[in-house]
């Protein structure tokens, strides 16, 4: 079999050092962003203008020297930051109660497997050996669940804080040129990306080492307990995504329908009462929600790989370096993303609007190419030349080059999904231009074309996922699928930087409009935002693709842990699970979309009321009541996030307890198959409608000018399409990938209980 080239001591050093480098790099990026001052400083010397960052930022290109603009930007930024912080604290209070209640549930369910016995038990996969008691698994699974939950919450919160810190600074830098504004927005996104990737890795590494002090040689029990980390991460992500998605879309739909369509005022006009809530929503949904979501994917794919490895030759022979192969991939990913980020911020400078989108796409290509080399090195030094992987009761012989191909195929499949998503959602290509053109005949044809585009956009990503599954499973069974998911997520720091860049640019444009800055500034922030819109869709594509692979790997681990030899769809138990599981994403989407609709209804009524009853509001002589709109979004999202969250969290518990592990296996397979398709089509449909509207508004081509300008009938039809797509792309679509991952990891955590006590109804009858 041989041993890994990298020693155990070297592994113990490399992983935490890479994580700390990631944290240090994110802090350096934050310091660079903080050089842009939000206070007018009259006595700044010319020497402060080093590296394009001046502290004295009053000179606008059009010759305006207005201290009031900077002050106004600072005020608006504070309002957005306070609104976002207030919402997240309110959300986390409710989520905290759930977290404690669910932690107690984990302890009771897993502790009861052996009647809370403290005696050592025969191991699950090798009855001749003794392992730690089930009570230990209950305690440590509960601890790792809480660790994952807290890390997820902190990741989302830190991302939101840096985004609200950077939005006005991006606006102010836009006065110097589009390149300077791009660097501030991208660096801010990088802070979030590196903090999240490094924190997730560091906490998981520390948890493994601390748990090892108790478990000793019982690696089977150790890594089974670690799966709670993934469950905690995704549980918080679900509420963050759903709650944040409902918040942002209620405000967005309310602001667009009354402001743009009825009152014919620009987007982000300060007269619109919903405008602050809309800008707050960008941060709590697209930043905090997305951060928690991708952290959940990372934690689950790592946990799935570790669980399978623990019962393979790595775990049986106690090869610590090979065991931590998933963490080594993530460690190298941080270093690769660090180098990649420098290409956007230091090696090349953007000088024109048309260079923004190519610069962001280059980030994906450069990180993928460099990561391919990184994976090859890690595989060569981190795993033996040949080893065995657990494959449903048998051990499968695998070579290290086959493992490299498993990770590589996941990495490149992610890039393909990203570029296909971009093709279908960017207004630089014909699909979105066709959707924009369909607005000539009204909103109905726009909706028809948008839906067709979304359904068609599923084809290539599904083939990419299918090929990844086939290649990785053929080479290394379910372990191969898990590391393929890790490969897709290995460049998570760059992916998140690109993703967070979008909402920061969107907020920057809103602040420019509200602060009354010139149209030149707004054109630059709009260009940044349009590129960010496409990259946000690419980020969602990555999240959905990785969720499919993660869910399948977790499904394999669950089937092994629950001692199911085969999942036969011809048996009634499995088939009813399959058909019910396929229905769940539709039920979940219905709940989340109706929640957005209900909240948007209240928002529209409030915005209309203010326009009708506040004298001088349309004329701009009176201030709207922003606080009431913020409160409507907050209250609605907190109240409405609970039923969809309960549906996802309770389904595996109810099915596993009452119908048993075979039916639950069917439910997981059904939810995975239908959830991935709906998630991709919903996200891409919404993204296409949004960019079709922006295509008409920008009027950059002759074709676009024939459809505009703002306020024309085709533009109004495009706005209606955009508002229909908002809950699809920002609430239901992105939340579905959490649904399929979360049900799978929850089933794996509770598998010992379901295998021992599950199927109560079938036992009774």
KAGIJO-V613786 format. One record per backbone hydrogen bond with DSSP energy under -1.0 kcal/mol. CO is the residue of the C=O (numbers start at 1). NH is the residue of the N-H. Records with the same first field share a line. If there is no record, write none. Layout:
CO = NH  NH
//
This chain:
1 = 386
7 = 11
8 = 12
9 = 13
10 = 14
11 = 15
13 = 17
14 = 18
15 = 19
16 = 20
17 = 21
18 = 22
19 = 23
20 = 24
21 = 25
22 = 26
23 = 27
24 = 28
25 = 29
26 = 30
27 = 31
28 = 32
29 = 33
30 = 34
33 = 36
45 = 48
46 = 49
49 = 52
50 = 53
55 = 57
60 = 63
64 = 60
67 = 71
68 = 72
69 = 73
70 = 74
71 = 75
72 = 76
73 = 77
74 = 78
75 = 79
76 = 80
77 = 81
78 = 82
79 = 83
80 = 84
81 = 85
82 = 86
83 = 87
84 = 88
85 = 89
86 = 90
87 = 91
88 = 92
89 = 93
90 = 94
91 = 95
92 = 96
93 = 97
94 = 98
95 = 99
96 = 100
97 = 101
98 = 102
99 = 103
100 = 104
101 = 105
102 = 106
103 = 107
104 = 108
105 = 109
106 = 110
107 = 111
108 = 112
111 = 116
112 = 115
121 = 131
126 = 129
129 = 123
131 = 121
133 = 137
134 = 138
135 = 139
136 = 140
137 = 141
138 = 142
139 = 143
140 = 144
141 = 145
142 = 146
143 = 147
144 = 148
145 = 149
146 = 150
147 = 151
148 = 152
149 = 153
150 = 154
151 = 155
152 = 156
153 = 157
154 = 158
155 = 159
156 = 160
157 = 161
158 = 162
159 = 163
160 = 164
161 = 165
162 = 166
163 = 167
166 = 170
167 = 171
168 = 172
169 = 173
170 = 174
172 = 175
173 = 176
177 = 181
178 = 182
179 = 183
180 = 184
181 = 185
182 = 186
183 = 187
184 = 188
185 = 189
186 = 190
187 = 191
188 = 192
189 = 193
190 = 194
191 = 195
192 = 196
193 = 197
194 = 198
195 = 199
196 = 200
197 = 201
198 = 202
199 = 203
200 = 204
201 = 205
202 = 206
203 = 207
204 = 208
205 = 209
206 = 210
207 = 211
208 = 212
211 = 215
212 = 216
215 = 218
217 = 219
218 = 222
219 = 223
220 = 224
221 = 225
222 = 226
225 = 228
226 = 229
227 = 231
228 = 232
229 = 233
230 = 234
231 = 235
232 = 236
233 = 237
234 = 238
235 = 239
236 = 240
237 = 241
238 = 242
239 = 243
240 = 244
241 = 245
242 = 246
243 = 247
244 = 248
245 = 249
246 = 250
247 = 251
248 = 252
249 = 253
250 = 254
251 = 255
252 = 256
253 = 257
254 = 258
255 = 259
256 = 260  261
257 = 262
258 = 263
259 = 265
266 = 269
269 = 272
272 = 275
274 = 278
275 = 279
276 = 280
277 = 281
278 = 282
280 = 284
281 = 285
283 = 288
287 = 291
288 = 292
289 = 293
290 = 294
291 = 295
292 = 296
293 = 297
294 = 298
295 = 299
296 = 300
297 = 301
298 = 302
299 = 303
300 = 304
301 = 305
302 = 306
303 = 307
304 = 308
305 = 309
306 = 310
309 = 312  315
312 = 316
313 = 317
314 = 319
318 = 320
319 = 323
320 = 324
322 = 325
324 = 328
325 = 329
326 = 330
327 = 331
328 = 332
329 = 333
330 = 334
331 = 335
332 = 336
333 = 337
334 = 338
335 = 339
336 = 340
337 = 341
338 = 342
340 = 343
341 = 345
342 = 346  347
352 = 355
353 = 356
355 = 359
356 = 360
357 = 361
358 = 362
359 = 363
360 = 364
361 = 365
362 = 366
363 = 367
364 = 368
365 = 369
366 = 370
367 = 371
368 = 372
369 = 373
370 = 374
371 = 375
372 = 376
373 = 377
374 = 378
375 = 379
376 = 380
377 = 381
378 = 382
379 = 383
381 = 6
385 = 400
387 = 398
388 = 313
389 = 396
391 = 394
394 = 391
396 = 389
398 = 387
399 = 403
400 = 404
401 = 405
402 = 406
403 = 407
404 = 408
405 = 409
406 = 410
407 = 411
408 = 412
409 = 413
410 = 414
411 = 415
412 = 416
413 = 417
414 = 418
415 = 419
416 = 420
417 = 421
418 = 422
419 = 423
420 = 424
421 = 425
422 = 426
426 = 429
429 = 433
430 = 434
431 = 435
432 = 436
433 = 437
434 = 438
436 = 439
437 = 440
438 = 441
439 = 442
442 = 446
443 = 447
444 = 448
445 = 449
446 = 450
447 = 451
448 = 452
449 = 453
450 = 454
451 = 455
452 = 456
453 = 457
455 = 458
456 = 459
458 = 462
459 = 463
460 = 464
461 = 465
462 = 466
463 = 467
464 = 468
465 = 469
466 = 470
467 = 471
468 = 472
469 = 473
470 = 474
471 = 475
472 = 476
473 = 477
476 = 480
477 = 481
478 = 482
479 = 483
480 = 484
481 = 485
482 = 486
483 = 487
484 = 488
485 = 489
489 = 492
491 = 495
492 = 496
493 = 497
494 = 498
495 = 499
496 = 500
497 = 501
500 = 504
501 = 505
502 = 506
503 = 507
504 = 508
505 = 509
506 = 510
507 = 511
508 = 512
509 = 513
510 = 514
511 = 515
512 = 517
513 = 516
518 = 522
519 = 523
520 = 524
521 = 525
522 = 526
523 = 527
524 = 528
525 = 529
526 = 530
527 = 531
528 = 532
529 = 533
530 = 534
531 = 535
532 = 536
533 = 537
534 = 538
535 = 539
536 = 540
537 = 541
538 = 542
539 = 543
540 = 544
541 = 545
542 = 546
543 = 547
544 = 548
545 = 549
546 = 550
547 = 551
548 = 552
549 = 553
550 = 554
551 = 555
552 = 556
553 = 557
554 = 558
555 = 559
556 = 560
557 = 561
558 = 562
559 = 564
560 = 563
568 = 571
571 = 575
572 = 576
573 = 577
574 = 578
575 = 579
576 = 580
577 = 581
578 = 582
580 = 584
583 = 587
584 = 588
585 = 589
586 = 590
587 = 591
588 = 592
589 = 593
590 = 594
591 = 595
592 = 596
593 = 597
594 = 598
595 = 599
596 = 600
597 = 601
598 = 602
599 = 603
600 = 604
601 = 605
602 = 606
603 = 607
604 = 608
605 = 609
606 = 610
607 = 611
608 = 612
609 = 613
610 = 614
614 = 617
616 = 621  622
624 = 626
626 = 630
627 = 631
628 = 632
629 = 633
630 = 634
631 = 635
632 = 636
633 = 637
634 = 638
635 = 639
636 = 640
637 = 641
641 = 645
642 = 646
643 = 647
644 = 648
645 = 649
646 = 650
647 = 651
650 = 654
651 = 655
652 = 656
653 = 657
654 = 658
655 = 659  660
656 = 759
657 = 760
658 = 761
660 = 664
661 = 665
662 = 666
663 = 667
664 = 668
665 = 669
666 = 670
667 = 671
668 = 672
669 = 673
670 = 674
671 = 675
672 = 676
674 = 678
675 = 679
676 = 680
677 = 681
678 = 682
679 = 683
680 = 684
681 = 685
682 = 686
683 = 687
684 = 688
685 = 689
686 = 690
687 = 691
688 = 692
689 = 693
690 = 694
691 = 695
692 = 696
693 = 697
694 = 698
695 = 699
701 = 705
702 = 706
704 = 708
709 = 712
712 = 716
713 = 717
714 = 718
715 = 719
716 = 720
717 = 721
718 = 722
719 = 723
720 = 724
721 = 725
722 = 726
725 = 729
726 = 730
727 = 731  732
728 = 733
731 = 735
732 = 736
735 = 739
736 = 740
737 = 741
738 = 742
739 = 743
740 = 744
741 = 745
742 = 746
743 = 747
744 = 748
745 = 749
746 = 750
750 = 754
751 = 755
752 = 756
753 = 757
754 = 758
759 = 763
760 = 764
761 = 765
//
